[in-house]
Amino acid sequence: MPRSTTSAWYVFFPHIRLANLHTACSLKTEANNLLEKVRILDTRRHLQETLSLFYTLTPPHSLQIYATLFHACARYKCLQEGISLHHHMLSHNPAPPDLFVTNHLINMYCKCGDLNSAEYLFDEMPKRNLISWTALISGYAQHERRDECFRLFSGMLVDFRPNEFAVASMLSSCGECDGERGLQVHALALKLSLDASVYVANSLITMYSKSSVYGGVYNLDRDEAWRVFKTIEFRNLVSWNSMIAGFQFRRLWAQAISLFSQMHRDGIGFDRATLLSLFSSLGGSTDNDVDFGLNFCLQLHCLAIKTGFMSEIEVTTTLIKSYLDLGGGIASCYRLFMETNSCRDIVSWTTIIVAFAEWDPEEALFLFRQLLREDLAPDWYTFSIVLKACAGLVTERHALAVHSQVIKAGFEGDTVLANALIHAYARCGSIALSKQIFNETGFRDLVSWNSMLKAYALHGRPREALLLFSQMNIQPDPTTFVALLTACSHTELVDEGIKIFDSMFGKYGIVPQLDHYACMVDIFGRAGRLLEAEELINRMPTKPDSVIWSTLLGSCRKHSETRLAKLAADKLKELEPGNSLSYVQMSNIYSSGGDFNNAGLIRNEMKGSIVRKEPGLSWVEIGNRVHEFASGGQRHPEREVICRWLEELIGQLKEMGYVPETSLALHDIEEEHKKEQLYHHSEKLALAYATMKEGGLCCGGRVIRINKNIRICVDCHNFMKLASDLLQKEIIVRDSNRFHHFKDGLCSCVDYW
């Protein structure tokens, strides 16, 4: 073997040649040498080379060597290597493994994610010690199997006094809904005097941060996680990181940043975990402190460069996402990625695509094309993220292109990607392609069924959704029922919705959550049964959130119910004072009833509160370019030509019976001004531009797809119905709530939205 080749032999036994290994060393010397070298392993590759060498040695080997190698397999999560080593031990050692080795085996299987094998070994042990129990408890905790973790921990208490590691593992398994269990474990830790352990204290901080939710103004004195943090006598870096992460988890951005400032002033160091929590906190800055957030982000960026953490892709990506959240600019973030990653692999590219996918789907697709040009092979996770980005675009063209790449890469049968395709095609307006993918999926998991149910709900096809649900061969979950109830709310299927809601707990044992109540409020509200919606809200076991009140408010707007609308608007202002919806909807309700005085007062109150209304925007794709339109068309360079074309279209529609719904105008202004406002809504401008570019009026042919960021108004809905008949085209409008398929003068929503 040439010396230039890095091998296990020269790394671990540089002074002994393979040819005379067995004659030069006794078995004892071989074992001692191997043990010594395994202890200083520093890479997964070194472990694999050492195992290859180990298999050349003459058996039998001491159990100490096996235990050390199992420990190394656990450290580098080498499951297949660990399984092979386990088989080797069983075949060359007739005596059953002792307690010490079995504990290492359980630990190895747990760390590598094979909990079934760990459970089997644990159950077969003739004798167990505290380490045996702790190893499996830690495995359950790491893989979020909370019920098994709690059951095993309770069983251990019969014969053993838990140590700090067992208690810390049990606490780390407690999720957002496990506060009661966490309190019980905390009480036990106090009883056993284990609360003084820094490991237990750190886990308590995390547990209380997960299970504590504060409404209204945050009160530091009521924060149990903070109390634990303050009582730790000798805090380590994990203690500080746990508290910062706890603030970040609960969206207490200012507290997280303030704690880091104190930490920095006290001369305490930081690590990658500190930076990740802080960058995430900065990304949550509100409009009021975005300048402060950008300032602090720049300072942290400098610290990360000075300390060398910018070389880590996870830090770079989280920083980029923070800059994007704070309005740092797409171009700057892309440049940062290109500058700080000299060795970009598929993992780094995928991570940066994840950061861009949420904010700029087109930029995420551009990065995906760059990735392909660098001759990197996307994996299934990369494809799933890119398909998620495609779901945010106007047409299915990009999803089709990525789909072809999925097939080319050999992932056609992958269930995860099939689910992503169902979602992407549905969001791009092609329910037919979603259905085709679903039907062709060989193995359908729960996400597959839920994705198709959501697709039917999104496109207003409740009958298909209910039929599909009756064919489900898998236990539904809460998401299933959100999709079903949403489908019922998009058409007047009130009785069906009530039956589904009642069956959740009665038949499937699923406790309704806020999302399900919001759907039921929507079902009652759309149908005009507002008193039943109000009664349901009053009977809810949990406090209604902003979604429920905004849903009720929208129904009141539809049915001109002022009293209940006022109640919903006031509740919405309490929960989300910066949300313009409560002001806009109340102003609309008053305007529709001719009460322009109150409408004006509401809008003045909105201005005085510095609350900004979200502008109505629409997008249409022509050729390979997406065009954005705002109400009035001020943003588009061809505005004058588009407006002239729109006037011609409106003229022809008036001959077909189009009458502007001026009663919905927000201000008490002249009738002609009201009409002009309605004529220049963003979706009308988008439609006019699409017809102008595709051959003029009555051109027939291709489907026109328009995306809109808010709900389509009644006037534009009437306009689109008549336009589809005039143009002999299908016009698909995706608003913030659902799809509207306009064809031959009708809409798929049957005017029920």
N, C-alpha and C positions, 0 to 999 in steps of 0.2 A: 504493500500500500504506500503511495507517495506521501511524503511528509507535508506537501502543500495542501493535501486534502484534510479538512477538519473532520475528525472522527472521534467516536467515543473512546477508542483505544488510546489515542495520543492526548486527549483531553484529560482522561482519568487515570491512565496507567502509562505515563510517558517513558518510564524506565524499564518496562517489561515488554518483550516481543510476544506476539500471539503464538508463534510456533512452539515456544518452549514454556508457555504459561503453566501448564499442569506439572511439569517437572521442576520448575523453579520455585513454585509456591505450594505450600500445604493448603488444605482446605481452610484451615483456620486463618492463615494469612490472607487467602483470597477473600474470605468473608470480611475480615477486618478492613482490608483495603477498600472493598466495595462499599461497606458502610460509611467509611470516612468520605469517600468521593460523593456518595449520594447526598450526604448532609450539606455539601456545598453546591448542589445543583442550583443554577440560576436561570435556566430557560427550559421551556417545554422540549425543545430539540435535544438538549443534553439528556433529559430524562429518557427519551425514546432511544438514544444511542446507548445509554447505560443499561436499559432493559435488554437491548440486543446482545450486549456483552454478557449480561447476567445469564442469559439462556445458554451461553456456551460453556459456563462453568459446570463442573461435575456435581450433581446432587448427591445427597440431600443438603439443603441449605438451612441455616438456623432461622427460626421464626422471627428473630430480631431483624434479619435482613428483609424478610417479607413485610413486616410491619413498617419499616422505614420506607420501602418502595411504595406501599399503599398510601403512606402519608404524602409522598411526592406526587402520586397520581391524583390525590385529593387536591393538593395545592394547585396543580396545573389543569385540573378538571379533565383528566385523560381517562374517560370512562372505558373505552374499548381496551386500552392498555391495562387498566385495572382488572377488567373481566378476564383477560388472557392470563394475567399474573395469578388471579384467584384460581383459575382452572389448573395452572401449573402447580400451585401449592397443593391442591387437593390430590393431584395425580402422583406427586412425588413425596408426599408426607401422609402415610396411612393413619397416623393419629389425628383426631379432630383438632382444629386450631384452638389455642387457649383463649382465655378471656381477653388478654392484652391484644392479640392479633385480631380477634373478632371485633373489638371496639374500633380498631383502625379500619377494618373493612366497612363497618356501619358508617363511620365518618366519611370514608371515601365514596360510598354509594350516595350518601346524602349530599355531599358537596357537588357530585357530578349529576345530581338530579334524578337518580334511579331510586326513588323512595320505596318502590315495591320490593326490590332486593334487600334494601336496608331493613324493612319491616319483617321480611321472611327470616333474615339472620337473627334479628332481635327476638322474634317469637320462638325460634328454635334453640336459643341459648339456655343451657341447663342452669347457669348461674349468671346473674347480672350484678354489676356494681353501679355506683353513681355516674361514672363516665358513660356507661352503656345508655342509661336513660337520657343523660344530657345530650349525647351525640344525636339521638333520634329526635329529641325535642327541638334541637337547633335546626335539624334538617326540615322538620315541619314548618318551623318559623320562617326559615329562609325562602321556602316555597309557598308561603301564605296559606298553608292548610291549618287555619286557625282552630277549627273544631277538634281535629285530631291532636293538635298541639296541647290544647287545654285538657282534653281527655287523658292524654299520656302524662301530663304534668300532675294531674290529680291522682292518677294511679301511682306515680312515683312517691307521693307523700305518705303512702301507707307504710313503706319500709325504709325510706331514706329522707334525710334532711337535705333539701336542695342547696346547692352552692350558688355563688354569685352568677356564674355563667348560665346555669339553668334558669334562674329568675330573670336575668337579662334577656335570654332568648324568649321566654314566655311573654315578657312585656313587649318585645319587638314584634311579636305576632299579633298584638292587639291593634285592630284597625279602627276606622272612624266610628264604627257602630259597636265597638267592644269596650266602651268606657267602664261598664259595670265589672267586667272581668279584670280590667286593668286595676281598678280600685281594690279588688280582692287580693290580687298579687302584691300590690303596694302594701296592703295591710299585713300580708304574710312576711314581706321583706322587713317591715318595721318590727314585727314580732321576733324575727330571727336575727335582728341587728345587721341585716345585709344592706340596708339603705345607705350606709356609710361608704359602701363600695362605689368607686367611680363608674364601674361598668353598669351597675344597677341604676345609679343616678342618671347616667346618660340615656339609658333606655326609658327611664321614667319621663324625662324631658320629651323624648320622641312620642311616647305613648300619650301623654297629656296634650301635646300639640295636635296629634291626630284626632283626639276625641273631644277637643274643646272648640266650640263654635260660639263666637260672641256676636250678638246683634247690637246694632247701634254703635255708640262710642266705646272704644276699647278701654278697659280698665286694667292697668298693670297689677293692681293689688289683688284682683280676682283670678289672675293667671297662675294656675297650679304649676305649669311647666317652669315659669319664671321663679316661683317659690322654691322649687327643687334646685334650680340652677344656683340660686343665691345661697343655698345651704351647703353646697359642695365645698369642702374645705380645701382640697387640692384638685383644682380643675385641670384637666388635660385639654389638648387641642380638640379632641372629639366632643368635649363638653361645650366648648364655644361653638363649634360647628353645628352641634345638635340644636342649640338654642337659636342660632341664626336660621337654620333650616326650618325650625318650628315656626318662627315668625313668618318666614317666606311661605310655608305651606298654608298658613291661615291668612295670607295676603296682607300681612302687617308689614308692608315694605319699609316704612319709616323706622320701625323698631329694629328691623334687621340691619339696616344701614347704620343706625345709631350705635348698635352693639358692636359692629365691626370697628367703628371709629374709636370706641372705648378700648377695644382689643388692641388696635394699632397704637394708641397712645400709651398703653401699658407695656408696649414692647413685646407682645405675644406674637409669635409667628403665625403664618397661615399656610394652607395647602390648597390643592386642587378643589377639594370639596367646599372649602370656604368660598372660593371664587365662583363656583357653579351656583351656589345659593344666592350670592350677592348679585350676580348678573341677572339671575331669574327675578330677583326682587326689583331690580331697576327696570326690567321689562314691564313690571306691573304699575309703574308710575302713572298717575292720573294727569289730565290735561293741565291741572293747576301747578304741578311741580315737575313738568317735563324738562324744563331748563335745568333745574337742579339735578334731575336724573341724568341728563346728558353730561353735565359737568362731572358728576361723581363717576360716571361710566368711563370718561376719559382718564380720570385719575387711577381708577382700577386697571384700566388698559395699560397705563404706564408701569404700574406695579407688576402686572403680569409679565410684561416684557423684561423688566429688570430682574425678575426672579426666574425667568426661563419657562414659565408655565404656558406661554403662547405657543410653544412647540407642540403642545398637546391638543389634538383635534377637538376634543370635547369642550375644552376651555374656549378655543377659537370660535366654535360653532355657537356656544351659549352667548358669547360676547356679541357675535354678529346678530343673533336674534334680539338681543337687548337693544342694539343700535337700530334695528328695524322697528321694534316696538316704540322707540323714542323718536322715530322720524329721522333716523340718521342717513337715509338715502340708499337706494338699491346699488347704485354704481360704486359708492364708497365701500359697502359691505362686500361686494364682489371682489373689489381690488384687495381688500383685507384678506380674503380667503386665498387669493392667488399669491399674495406676498408672503404669507406666514406658513405655508405648507409646501415645502420644497419636495417632499415625497408624498404625493397624493395617491392613496390607494382607493379601492372601491368603498371602503368603510368611510373614509373622510369625505368622498364625493357624496355618498348617500346622506351623510349627516348634514352637509351644507344644503342639499336639496330639501331636506326636511325643514330646515330653517326658512327657506324661501317659499316653500309650497303654500304656507298659510297666508302670506302677505302678497305674493306676486306669482300666481300659477304659471304665467308665461315665462317669467325668469327661471322658474324651476325647470320648465321644459327646455329652455336654452342651456341650462347647466347639464341636463341629461344628454343633450346633443354633444356638448363639450366632452362629457365623460366617454361617449361612444367613440369620439374622434381620437381619444387617447388609448384606444384599443383595450379598454377595461371591460370585463364581462360583468354586467349587472346581475345581482342575485335577486331572489324572490322579494326581499325586503325593499330593494331599490325600486323594483317595478311597482310594488304596492304603493309606495310614496308618490311615484310619478303619476300613477293612475288616480290617486287622490287629488293631485294637482289638476289633472284633466277634468275632474268633476266640477271644477270651478270655472270652466271655460264655456263659451257660448254654444259651440257645436261639438258633435262627436268626432270630428275629423282627427283631432289629436289623439283621442282615446283609441281610434282605429289603428293609427300609426304605432302606438305603443303596444297595442294588442298583437300586431304583426311581429314586433320584436320579442314579445313573450313567447309566441309560437316558435320563432327562430331559435330562441335560447333553450328550448326544450321544456318550458314550464307550463305547457298547455293544460296538463292534468292537475295542476296545483290548486287545491281548494281555496287557499287564501287569495290567490290572484283571481280566481273565478269570482269570488265575493267582491273583490275590488272592481272588477269589470262590470258586474251587475250594478254596483253603486255608481260608477262613473258614467255608464251609458244612460242610466235613469236620470242622473243630474244634468246630463247634456240634452235631455229631451227625447231619447230614443228608447221607449219602453219595449219596443219589439226586440231590440238587440239585447236588452236586459233579460227578457224572457227566454231568448234563444240560448244565452250563456247558462242560465239557470237549468234549462232542460238538458243541456249537454254536460252538465257537471256530474261526474261519476259518483263522487262521495260528497254529499251535502251535509254540512254541519249546521249548528244552530244559526250561525251568522249568515249562511246561505239563505235559509228560510226567512230570517228577519230582513235581510237586504232586499229580497224580492217583495216581501210584504210592504216595506217602506216605499219601494218603487211604485207599487200599485196605489198606495196612499198619496204619494206625491203627485201622481197623475190623475187623481180623482176617480179611481176604479175600485170602489168598495166591494162590489159583488165578486170580482176576481180575487180580491184579498181574502174575503170570507171563504170562498171556495178553496183557495190555497191552504188556508188555515185548517180546514177540515181534512186535508190530505197530509198534514204534517205527521211524520213518523218519529218525532223527537219531542222531548219535554219542552214546552215553551218557557220563556223567562220574562221578566218585566218589560224588556225591550219589545218583545213580540206583541204585547198588549198595547203598548204605546202606538205601534204601527197600526194595529187593528182599530183602535179608538180614533186615531187620526183619520183613517180612511172613512169611518162612519161620520165623522164631523164634516167631511168635505161634501157629503150629500145628506139628505134629510133622513138618515137611518137612526132615529132616536131610540126606538125600541130595541134594535139590534145592539146598539151601543150600550144600553142599560144591561142587557143580558150578558154581554161580554164582560162588562165591569163587575157584575155580581158573581160571575163564574171564576174570576181571578182567585179569590180566596176560597170560595165554596168548593170549587172543583180542583184547582191546581195548587192551593195553599200559598199563593203569592199575595203578600200584603200590598195594597195600592199605595203608591208613592205620590209625591207632588205632581209629577208628569202626568200620571193617570187622572188625577183630579182635574188638572188643567184641561185635559182632553174632554172630560165629561162636562165641565163648565162651557167649553166651546160647543159641544153637541147640543146642550140645552139652549145656550145663548143664540146660536145661529138659527135655531128653529123658533126663536121668539119666546121660549119658555124661561124667561129671565128670573121669575120668582123661584122656580125649581133650582136654577143655577145658584141663586143667593142662598137658598136653604142648604144646598150641598156644601157650599163654602162654610156656612155656620156649623155644619156637622163634622167638618174635617177634624181628624185627631191631631193634626199638626198645623202650625201657623201658615196661612197662605203666603206664597212668595209673590214676587213682582210679575211672574209669568201669568199666574192665575188672575191677578187684578187687571193686567193689561188685556187678557183674553176677555174678561167680563166687560171691560170698557169698550172693546171693539164691537161686542155684540150690542151693547147699549147704543153705540153710534149707528149701527145698522138699523135698529128698531126705534131710534129717537126716544130712548128712555132716559130722561134727564136726571131724575132722583138717584137712581142706582148708579148712573154714570158719575155723578158727583162724588158718591161714596168711593167708587173704584179709583177715580182720579186722585182723591185725597190720600188713599192708601198707597197708591203708586208713587206719589210725591214723597211720602215718608220713607219708602224703601229705596227709591232711586231719584233723589232730588235733581240729578243732572240729566234725567231722561225727558226728552221733549214730548213724548207720546201723550202724557196726561194733558198737557196744555193744548196740543194740536187737536186731539180728539174732542175735548170739551169745546174748543172754539168752533170746530166743525158742527157739533151738535147744536150749539146756539145759532150758528149761521143757517143751518138747514131749516131751523124753526123760525127764521126771520128775526131772531133776537140779536141784532148786530151790536147793541150796546154791551151786552155781556161778553159777546165774542171778542170785541175790542179790548175789554178789561182783561180777559184771559191772556190775550196776546201781549198786552202791555206788562202784565205780571211776568210773563215768560221772558220778555226783554230785560226787565228789572232783575230777574234771577240769573241773568247771563247764561241762559240755557239756549243752545243752538239747535234748530230743527235740521234733521238730516235731509239734505237736498235730494230730490228725485233724479235718479240717473238711470239711463238705459244704454245697453250695448248691443251692437249688431256686427256680425262678421261678414265682410265683403272681400272675396278673394282670400288673401292670406293676412288680412289686417282687420283688427277689431276697432270699431269706431264708437266713441263714447259721446252721449248726448245728455245735456242737462236741460231742465225746463227752460224754455226760451231760446235754446240753441246757441247761447253766447259762446260756448267753448269750441264750436266747430268752425273751421276756416271757410267752409262752403255754406254758411248759414243762409245767406240771402237766396241762393239758388234753391236750397232745400225748402225754405219757406214758400217760395213761389210754387214749387212743385206740390207742396202740401196744400196750398190754397186750391189748386186744380183738383186734387184728390177729394178735398172737402166738398167742393162744388158738385162733383159727381155723386158723392155719398148723400148729399142733401136731396138730390133728385130721387134717391132710393128711400128717403124717409128719415135721414139722420137729423136729429134735433139736439143741439148741445144742452147738457144738463146744467144750466146756469144756476139752478137752485143750490148747487153744492159749492159755489164759489165762497171764499172765506170772508170777503169784505162786502160792505154795502156800497158798491160802486156801480157805475153805469153799465147797462146790459152789454154794450159792445165790448167794453173792457173785460167783462167776465168771459165772453166768448173768446176773445183774443188770448186770455190766460189759458183756457182749456185747449185751444187749437195748438198751442206750443208746448204741450206736455211732452216729456222726453221720449215716451214710447211711440207717439205719433210721428215725431221727427225721425226716429230710427226707422220706422216703416216707410216713410216718404223717401228717405235716403236709399233704402234697400231697393224699392221699386224703381227709383231714378237710375240706379246703377245696373239694373237687370232688365232693361228694355222698355221701361215705361209702364203705363197703366194697362190693365187687362193682358198682362204678359204671360200668365199661367206658369207652369213648370215648377221649379224648385221650391221647397219649403223655406219660409222665412222664419228665423229663430231670433227672438229678442229676449235679453235678460234685463231684469229690473230689480233695483235694490229695495224697493218698498212695494206695498200692495198696489195693484192696478185699481184705478178709480172707476166709478160707474160709467162716466162719460167715455173714457178710453176703452172700456169693455164693450160698450155699444158700438163705438167706432170700429173696433177690430172685427166684430161680428159682420158688420156690413161690408167692411173692406175685404174680408175673406171671400164674400160672395161676388163682389165686384171684380176682384183680381183673379178669381178662380184659383186661389192658392190656399194652402194650409199655412196659417200663421200660428206659431207656437210662442207664447209669452210665459217666461218663468219669472214670477214675482217672488217676493220674500217668503211667501207661504206655500205656493203650489204652482203646478203647470196649468195653463189654459190652452187648449187646442181649439183654435177657431177654424171652422171649415163650413162652407156653403151657408154662411149666415148664422151658424150655431156655435155654441161653445161647449166643450166637454164638461164644464162645471154646471151646466144647465142653469146658469145665472144664480148659482148658490155658492157664494164665496164670501 
